[in-house]
Amino acid sequence: MDIALLAHEQFPDRAKTALGVLRYGDQTVRAVIDREHAGDRVADHVPDVQDAPIVASMADVPDIDALVIGIAPIGGGFEASWRPDVRAAIERDCDVIAGLHYFLADDEEFAALAAEHDAQLRDLRRPPEDLTVADGTAGNVDADVVLTVGTDCSSGKMTASYELRDAAREQGIDAAVVPTGQTGVLIEGWGIVVDRVIADFAAGAVERLVEQAADEHDLLIVEGQGALGHPAYSGVTTSILHGAQPDALVMCHVAGRTAVHGYEETAIPPVDEYADLYERVAAPVRESAVVAGMVNTQSLREDAAERAIEAYADDLGVPATDPVRFGVDDVLEALR
């Protein structure tokens, strides 16, 4: 599928979905739409991902099958400034794919245009209608289950999940990512965006995903969301932790981050205390230990990155790495 990614004024740092697709998706990205960096290329900002031109608007995008909204702002709302590009995409008979809490299919203007132009509006966050409470059975699956957790949102959980999956596959392990967020669902073509699910059913949704994936794979890497100490998103984190009943945890952190992003009055606890918190919250449902760490060091020079990873590993008492920069072999060995 040929797509364009809408990432106005957020690329690359705050365009998590766009970056995930560029790095791990099998779609062909024909353009990134970002008025702030129009005229550049993706490679000017992010190495080692699929390259594409950055353009100012949908008018500058070549022929595509779908426009993907590559931003997931806090609260999942729809920015009014995106409307002209979405409208233009539909009028070109393109599908529009979004992972927002604002459903495009419920927007009267977009729905009417889509019907007129035979275009699909795909709202990735719309949950299945037949979800139920958890039975507490995910721990019985015949597969090893690893959950990526974090010290904050946007701390590298999705990236860690895919890097672990790819490295495991290279070693002949039948591994799969269990997608619980909009970017993972877009990349995989299946899954449930857990933060949109009714709270009573959230653990049950994760349980369903784990049990479904365990029928076909030997190693499951469940994509974590939020963080236990996050003032806004700790609920979804707990639901995934209890619904997945993982055998092991991999804790992700952004090097140098000492407070929750967007909630700077909320300090991030020392990482050893945070790991203990995850283990204690998991324990009533299933014993699970933090066996490895991942560190996002993209803001650091290589020597400083190596020191940050060494300090993180020492604090946790387990192997750690930056999965993009240095690979995941030591972490994968710890999981095995």
C-alpha positions in Angstrom: 0.0 0.0 0.0 1.3 3.5 -0.9 0.6 6.0 1.8 1.4 9.5 3.0 1.9 10.3 6.7 0.4 13.5 8.1 2.8 14.9 10.8 2.3 18.7 10.8 4.9 20.5 13.0 5.5 17.3 15.0 8.0 15.5 12.9 10.1 13.7 13.9 10.1 13.9 17.7 6.4 13.9 18.5 5.2 11.9 15.5 5.3 8.5 17.1 3.0 6.8 14.6 4.8 8.2 11.6 8.2 7.1 12.9 6.8 3.6 13.7 5.5 3.1 10.2 8.7 4.5 8.6 10.8 2.1 10.7 8.7 -1.1 10.9 5.7 -0.9 8.6 5.5 -2.7 5.2 3.6 0.2 3.6 5.5 2.3 1.0 5.6 5.9 2.3 5.5 8.3 -0.6 5.5 11.5 1.4 5.4 12.9 4.9 3.2 16.0 5.3 4.8 18.6 7.6 4.6 22.3 6.7 7.5 23.1 9.1 10.0 20.9 7.3 8.6 21.0 3.7 11.4 20.6 1.2 13.5 18.3 3.4 13.6 14.5 3.3 13.0 12.0 6.1 16.6 11.0 6.0 17.6 14.6 6.9 16.1 14.1 10.3 16.0 10.3 11.0 18.6 7.8 9.9 18.1 4.1 9.1 14.3 4.3 8.3 12.4 4.4 5.1 13.1 7.6 3.3 10.6 9.9 1.7 10.1 13.6 0.7 8.6 16.0 3.3 5.9 18.2 1.7 3.7 21.1 2.9 0.3 19.7 2.1 -1.8 17.0 0.5 -1.6 18.9 -2.8 2.1 18.0 -3.0 1.6 14.3 -2.4 1.9 11.9 -5.4 -0.6 9.1 -6.0 -1.3 7.1 -2.9 -3.8 4.7 -1.6 -4.3 6.1 1.9 -3.4 9.1 4.1 -2.3 8.1 7.6 -2.5 10.6 10.5 0.9 10.0 12.0 0.4 12.0 15.2 -1.3 11.0 18.4 -1.6 14.1 20.5 -2.4 14.0 24.2 -6.1 13.3 24.5 -6.2 11.9 20.9 -8.1 14.9 19.5 -8.3 16.1 15.9 -6.5 19.3 15.0 -8.6 21.7 12.9 -5.5 22.5 10.8 -5.4 18.9 9.6 -8.9 19.2 8.0 -7.9 20.6 4.6 -5.4 17.7 4.1 -7.9 15.0 5.2 -10.6 16.6 3.0 -8.2 16.7 0.0 -7.2 13.0 0.5 -10.8 11.9 0.5 -11.6 14.0 -2.6 -8.7 12.1 -4.3 -10.5 8.8 -3.5 -7.9 7.9 -0.8 -8.7 6.1 2.4 -7.8 7.9 5.6 -6.4 6.0 8.6 -6.3 7.5 12.1 -5.4 6.3 15.6 -7.2 9.1 17.4 -9.9 9.1 20.0 -11.8 11.4 17.6 -13.3 9.0 15.1 -13.2 10.2 11.5 -16.2 8.0 10.6 -18.3 10.0 13.1 -17.4 13.3 11.5 -20.3 14.3 9.3 -18.3 16.2 6.7 -15.7 13.4 6.3 -18.3 10.6 6.3 -20.3 12.3 3.6 -17.2 12.9 1.5 -16.1 9.3 2.0 -19.4 8.0 0.8 -19.3 10.2 -2.2 -15.7 9.2 -3.2 -16.0 5.5 -2.1 -13.2 6.0 0.4 -12.8 4.2 3.7 -12.3 6.0 7.0 -10.4 3.6 9.3 -10.4 4.5 13.0 -7.8 2.2 14.5 -8.9 3.1 18.1 -12.4 1.8 17.6 -12.6 -1.3 19.8 -14.4 -4.6 19.1 -18.0 -4.7 20.5 -17.8 -8.1 22.0 -15.1 -7.5 24.7 -15.6 -9.0 28.2 -13.8 -8.9 31.5 -10.7 -11.0 31.9 -10.8 -14.6 32.9 -7.2 -14.5 34.3 -6.1 -17.2 31.9 -3.3 -15.6 29.8 -0.7 -17.1 32.0 -1.7 -20.6 30.8 -0.7 -20.1 27.2 1.9 -22.3 25.6 4.2 -19.4 24.7 6.7 -17.2 26.4 5.2 -13.8 27.1 7.4 -10.7 27.5 5.9 -7.3 28.2 7.7 -4.0 27.5 7.0 -1.4 30.3 8.3 2.1 30.8 9.3 4.8 33.2 7.1 7.2 31.1 5.0 7.4 28.0 7.0 7.5 24.7 9.9 5.8 26.4 10.6 3.3 23.6 8.2 0.4 24.4 7.0 -0.1 20.8 10.5 0.2 19.4 11.9 -2.3 22.0 9.1 -4.7 21.1 9.9 -4.7 17.4 13.6 -4.8 17.8 13.3 -7.8 20.1 10.9 -9.5 17.7 13.2 -9.0 14.7 16.3 -10.2 16.6 14.5 -13.2 17.8 13.3 -14.1 14.3 16.9 -13.8 13.1 17.8 -16.5 15.6 15.1 -18.8 14.4 12.6 -18.0 17.2 8.9 -17.8 16.1 8.3 -14.4 17.7 5.5 -11.9 17.3 4.5 -8.5 18.6 1.1 -8.3 20.3 -0.1 -4.8 19.4 -1.9 -2.7 22.0 -1.6 0.8 20.6 -2.6 2.5 17.4 0.8 2.4 15.8 1.2 -1.3 16.4 -2.2 -2.1 15.1 -1.5 -0.1 12.0 1.8 -2.0 11.4 0.5 -5.4 12.2 -3.0 -5.2 10.7 -4.6 -6.6 13.8 -4.8 -5.9 17.5 -6.8 -3.8 19.9 -5.9 -0.2 21.0 -6.3 -0.8 24.8 -6.6 2.8 25.9 -9.9 3.1 24.1 -11.4 0.0 25.8 -14.0 0.3 28.6 -11.9 0.0 31.8 -13.6 -3.2 33.0 -12.8 -4.9 29.7 -9.2 -3.6 29.2 -7.4 -6.6 30.8 -9.8 -8.9 29.0 -8.9 -7.3 25.7 -5.2 -7.9 26.3 -5.9 -11.5 27.5 -7.7 -12.1 24.2 -4.8 -10.8 22.2 -2.2 -12.9 24.0 -4.3 -16.1 23.7 -4.9 -15.4 20.0 -1.2 -14.9 19.3 -0.1 -17.8 21.4 -1.9 -20.2 19.0 0.5 -19.3 16.3 3.8 -18.1 17.9 6.3 -19.3 20.5 7.5 -15.9 21.8 5.1 -13.0 22.3 6.3 -9.5 22.9 3.4 -7.5 24.3 3.6 -3.8 23.4 3.2 -1.9 26.7 1.5 1.5 27.1 1.8 4.4 29.5 3.7 3.9 32.8 2.6 2.9 36.3 3.7 6.2 37.8 2.1 8.4 35.1 -0.6 10.7 36.5 -2.9 10.2 33.5 -2.1 6.8 31.9 -1.3 4.4 34.7 -4.7 2.7 34.3 -4.0 1.3 30.8 -0.5 0.2 32.1 -2.0 -1.8 34.9 -4.6 -3.4 32.6 -2.0 -4.6 30.2 0.2 -5.9 33.1 -2.5 -7.9 34.6 -4.2 -9.0 31.3 -1.1 -10.3 29.7 0.3 -12.1 32.8 3.8 -11.9 31.3 6.7 -14.2 32.2 9.2 -11.3 32.0 9.3 -7.5 31.8 11.7 -5.3 29.9 11.7 -1.7 31.3 12.3 1.2 28.9 13.6 4.6 29.8 14.6 7.8 28.0 18.2 8.8 29.0 18.3 11.9 31.1 14.6 12.1 31.7 13.9 12.8 35.4 10.2 13.9 35.3 7.1 12.7 33.5 6.9 14.4 30.1 4.1 17.0 30.2 3.8 16.6 34.0 7.2 18.0 35.1 6.0 18.3 38.7 5.9 14.4 38.8 9.4 13.0 39.3 10.3 9.6 37.8 11.4 7.4 40.7 14.9 5.8 40.7 14.8 3.0 38.2 15.5 0.2 40.7 12.5 1.4 42.7 10.4 1.6 39.5 11.3 -2.0 38.6 10.4 -3.2 42.0 7.0 -1.3 41.7 6.2 -3.1 38.4 7.1 -6.5 40.0 5.0 -5.8 43.1 2.0 -4.7 41.1 2.2 -7.8 38.8 2.7 -10.2 41.6 -0.9 -10.7 42.9 -1.8 -11.9 39.4 1.4 -13.5 38.2 5.0 -13.3 39.4 7.0 -11.4 36.8 10.5 -9.9 37.0 12.2 -7.1 35.2 15.0 -9.1 33.4 16.3 -6.4 31.0 16.3 -2.7 30.3 16.1 -0.5 27.2 17.4 3.1 27.0 16.5 5.7 24.4 19.8 7.5 24.0 19.1 9.4 20.7 19.9 12.8 22.4 23.4 11.7 23.4 26.7 11.3 21.7 27.9 7.6 21.5 30.3 7.7 24.4 27.7 9.4 26.6 25.1 6.9 25.4 27.3 4.0 26.4 27.8 5.5 29.9 24.0 6.1 30.3 23.3 2.5 29.4 25.9 1.1 31.8 24.5 3.2 34.6 21.0 2.0 33.8 22.1 -1.6 33.7 23.9 -1.2 37.0 20.9 0.4 38.7 18.6 -2.4 37.5 21.1 -5.2 38.0 20.2 -6.6 34.6 21.5 -6.3 31.0 20.4 -3.1 29.1 20.9 -1.5 25.7 19.7 1.1 23.3 17.9 -1.3 20.8 18.3 1.0 17.8 21.8 2.1 18.4 23.5 -1.0 19.8 21.1 -4.0 19.1 19.4 -6.3 21.5 21.5 -9.5 21.7 22.3 -9.3 25.4 18.7 -8.5 26.2 17.4 -11.3 24.1 19.8 -13.7 25.8 18.5 -12.6 29.2 15.0 -13.3 28.0 15.9 -16.7 26.8 
